[in-house]
């Protein structure tokens, strides 16, 4: 049986940390990997998508100037709902503590879809610090069926909140995987050209001393 997994994210940090997960899912047997972006951050998100060669299956393109959290949340609910109902994923994956994470987790819960929360268990236990991220990740934590904690400390936070041990997996931080992936990439021609120019300028400067 093929497991259909939909990864949903909207900001550059989410995209960076989700990229290694998506790349792994795409090469995993019996997994159908789909990607949906809310584009909560448009330009910065696109930079990461291009870097990791990720083409979203669904792009909600919801970024608007001076958009309130309430308006953004309403837009995500309205636009993501028909997609989830149409493709009926077995799992939805979200990362971190953005408004996209919170709304997606709640919507998946409403539709009876299992939620995996990447970078789970981070807490300050002050609902105003950071705002609104602390509440976003706590809501996602209540809804999630699997919690991928980056550290033992995050794992312990979840256990203290009565999350079953069997529902928590300590994975490390996926940003490390993203950094390793980028380090293995070829240097873009534009960067090589810039370095060559800087080397020439340095040579000229040295000769003038």
C-alpha positions in Angstrom: 0.0 0.0 0.0 1.3 3.5 -0.9 1.3 6.1 1.9 0.4 9.5 0.6 2.2 12.3 2.6 1.5 16.0 2.1 4.2 18.4 3.4 2.9 21.9 4.0 5.0 25.0 4.7 5.0 28.7 3.9 8.2 30.4 5.1 11.9 30.2 4.2 13.0 28.7 7.6 10.3 26.0 7.2 11.4 25.3 3.6 15.1 24.9 4.6 14.3 22.4 7.4 11.7 20.6 5.3 13.8 20.2 2.2 15.9 17.2 3.5 12.7 15.5 4.6 11.0 16.0 1.2 14.1 14.8 -0.6 14.1 11.6 1.5 10.4 11.0 1.0 10.8 11.3 -2.8 13.2 8.4 -2.8 11.3 6.2 -0.2 9.6 3.1 -1.5 5.8 3.0 -1.2 5.5 6.7 -0.4 3.7 9.3 -2.6 5.2 12.6 -1.6 3.3 15.8 -2.3 4.2 19.4 -1.4 1.9 22.4 -0.7 3.2 25.9 0.0 1.1 28.6 1.5 3.7 31.2 0.4 3.3 33.0 3.8 6.7 34.4 2.7 6.8 34.6 -1.1 10.2 35.8 -2.4 12.3 34.2 0.4 10.4 31.0 0.0 11.0 30.8 -3.7 14.8 31.2 -3.2 14.9 28.0 -1.1 12.6 26.1 -3.4 14.9 26.8 -6.3 18.0 26.0 -4.3 16.7 22.5 -3.3 15.0 21.9 -6.6 11.5 21.5 -5.0 8.5 22.1 -7.2 5.3 22.4 -5.1 2.3 20.4 -6.3 0.1 23.1 -4.8 1.0 26.8 -4.4 -1.6 28.8 -2.5 0.3 32.1 -3.0 -1.4 33.7 0.0 1.2 36.4 0.8 -0.4 39.9 0.9 1.1 43.2 2.1 0.4 44.1 5.7 -1.8 41.0 6.1 -3.0 40.3 9.7 -2.6 37.0 11.4 -6.3 36.6 11.4 -6.6 37.2 7.6 -3.7 34.9 6.9 -5.2 32.1 9.1 -8.6 32.5 7.4 -6.9 32.3 3.9 -5.0 29.1 4.8 -8.2 27.5 6.2 -10.2 28.4 3.1 -7.6 27.5 0.4 -6.0 24.4 2.0 -9.3 22.7 3.0 -10.4 21.7 -0.6 -6.9 20.4 -1.3 -6.8 18.1 1.7 -10.3 16.9 0.9 -9.4 16.3 -2.7 -6.1 14.3 -2.3 -6.9 12.7 1.1 -3.4 12.3 2.4 -2.7 9.7 5.0 -0.3 12.1 6.7 0.3 15.8 6.8 3.8 17.0 7.8 4.4 20.5 9.2 7.5 22.1 10.6 8.1 24.5 13.5 5.8 27.1 14.8 4.4 29.4 12.1 0.8 30.3 11.4 0.9 27.9 8.5 1.8 25.1 11.0 -0.9 25.9 13.4 -3.7 26.2 10.9 -2.6 23.2 8.8 -2.5 21.0 12.0 -6.0 22.1 13.0 -7.4 21.6 9.6 -5.9 18.1 9.3 -7.4 17.3 12.7 -10.9 18.5 11.5 -10.6 16.2 8.5 -9.3 13.2 10.5 -5.9 13.3 8.8 -2.8 12.3 10.9 -0.3 15.0 11.6 3.5 14.7 11.9 5.1 17.7 13.6 8.8 18.3 12.8 10.9 20.3 15.3 8.3 19.5 18.0 8.6 20.1 21.7 10.2 23.6 21.8 8.7 25.6 24.7 9.2 28.7 26.7 5.9 28.3 28.6 5.2 32.0 28.1 2.4 32.4 25.6 3.7 35.9 24.7 7.3 34.9 24.1 7.8 34.4 21.3 4.5 35.7 19.8 2.6 34.0 18.1 5.1 31.1 17.8 4.7 29.7 21.3 0.9 29.2 20.9 1.3 28.0 17.3 3.6 25.1 18.3 1.6 24.2 21.4 -1.5 23.9 19.3 0.4 21.8 16.8 1.7 19.7 19.7 -1.8 19.0 21.0 -3.0 17.9 17.5 0.1 15.9 16.3 0.1 12.1 16.1 3.9 11.9 15.7 6.3 14.4 17.2 9.8 14.7 15.7 11.8 16.3 18.5 15.2 17.8 17.6 16.7 17.3 21.0 16.4 15.3 24.2 15.2 18.5 26.0 12.4 18.9 23.5 11.5 15.2 23.9 11.3 15.8 27.7 9.0 18.7 27.3 6.6 16.5 25.3 6.7 13.7 27.9 5.9 16.2 30.6 2.9 17.2 28.6 1.7 13.5 28.7 2.5 12.8 25.1 3.1 9.0 24.9 6.7 8.0 24.5 5.9 5.9 21.5 4.6 9.1 19.7 7.9 11.0 20.1 11.1 10.4 18.0 14.3 12.4 18.6 15.6 13.2 15.2 18.1 16.0 15.6 17.7 19.2 13.7 17.0 18.8 10.0 18.8 22.2 9.3 22.0 20.2 9.7 21.0 17.9 6.9 20.1 21.0 4.8 23.5 22.5 5.4 25.3 19.3 4.4 23.2 19.1 1.3 24.1 22.7 0.3 27.8 22.0 1.0 27.8 19.2 -1.5 26.2 21.4 -4.3 28.3 22.8 -7.1 29.2 26.5 -6.7 27.0 28.6 -9.0 28.7 30.3 -12.0 27.7 33.7 -10.7 29.6 33.1 -7.4 32.7 31.8 -9.2 32.7 34.9 -11.4 32.4 37.1 -8.4 35.2 35.3 -6.6 37.4 35.7 -9.7 36.7 39.4 -9.9 37.5 39.8 -6.2 40.8 37.9 -6.7 41.7 40.2 -9.6 41.0 43.3 -7.5 43.0 41.9 -4.6 45.9 41.3 -7.0 45.8 44.9 -8.3 45.6 46.2 -4.8 48.6 44.1 -3.7 50.6 45.4 -6.6 49.9 49.0 -5.7 51.2 48.6 -2.2 
